[in-house]
C-alpha cells in the first residue's frame, strides 16, 4: 500500500527536475532544450502554473507570442496574486502592443508586490503607458524611481526616451548627463546623442555621444547608423544587422502598425501593376518574394501563382509569415549577400519596400536578373528622390532618383515596362511618395 505514494513522489521529483532543467536552459538561451524539458514536465502536470509560465516564456522568445501569452494568462488564473506572473504577462502583452491590457496587469503586479519590487515594476508600467501615448504619466513614474534610485539606468534611459518623444530635448540631455555622471551605459549615450542631434548647433556633441555609445558596445547598430548619418558617410546600403535587429523587434506588431497607422499600400500596388504589365496574363508559374516580411505581399499574390518562396533577413518576421501558409518555401536570407538557395528560374521577383534599405541598386538588380527566367518580371517599389541618385532621408531610409533606377535596370539587362508614381504609405501623418517599377528580363 506504500508503493503508490512512493511512485507519486518519484513522479513529482522528476517533474521538479524537468522544471529546474527547463529554467536553467531558458536562462542559458537554449530555447529548444528548455521547451523540450517543460513539455515533458507538463505531460504529468498540465495545470502547473510554474510550468505554464516557463512554456509561455519559451514560446514568446521563439516568436510564438500569442501562444506564450495564453500560457501566462492560464498561470495567472491559477495564481492571481503572484506578482511575478502578473508582471511577466504584462510584459508580454506589451510586446504584442496590447498596452491597455498590459497596464491593467502591471498595476495588479504592483498592488501584489512588496515595496522593494516597485522601482522595476514602475518602470515596466511606465513603458506600457508610453505605448498608450501617456508620456506625461510615464515621465512621472520614471522621475519617481530616479528620485529614490538616481543610479537606476533603466529609469533614466526610459525617461530620456519619453522626453525625446515629447521633443523636450534639453530636459533629456540633463537626465542623460546626470545619470551618466553616476553610471555609464551605451543606451544613455545613444539617447543623449539623439537629443543633442535635435538641438541646432550641437551635432558635434551628438557625434561624441554616439561614439561613446559605440565604444562601450561595439554591437550597438543604432548608434553606428547614426554616426554614419552625422558623418555624412557615403552609404551604399543600411547595415544588415541594423535591418535585422529593427525587424526582429518590429515583427510582433508590424502588420498592425503599417496597415492601420502607416496606411501601407505597396503590396496591393505591386499586384495591380504586375497584372497590368502583360495584358491578358493573369497567372505566373513562380514568385520569389524578396524581403517578404510577414507576408503582406505574398498574400496579395498567392492566388495568381503556382509556387511562391519568401526570403527575409528577420527570422521573427518569417515566423509570422510561416503561420499564414502562403509560401511553399521560406528562407532566412541577407539580401545584401545573396538571394538564398535557388533551385528554379522564377517567373516573377518582387521587392516591396526593400530598396529603402539599399542605396546602390546595381548589385541586387544583377542578382535578380540571374534568378529570373527569360521574359521574367521584376516588380518593386522605391521612395522618390529628386536630389541625388540615392540619398538617406531624415527617416534613415534610402530614396532613389527615377533616372538612376532606370539606368541600373538597363545595366542589369532589364527593360522597363512601366513606372507609376504613387503614395506608398504615410510617415509622421504625411504621405510618402515613390514609384512602382515593373521591369522585364529579355526573352
Helices and strands as residue ranges (DSSP letters): H 3-28, H 31-44, H 49-61, H 65-78, H 83-95, H 99-111, G 115-117, H 118-132, H 135-148, H 153-165, H 169-180, H 186-198, H 203-216, H 221-230, H 240-250, G 251-253, H 254-256, I 257-261, H 266-277, E 284-290, H 296-301, G 302-304, E 305-312, H 315-324, E 329-332, E 346-351, G 355-357, H 362-371, E 372-383, E 390-392, E 398-400, H 402-411, E 414-427, E 430-441
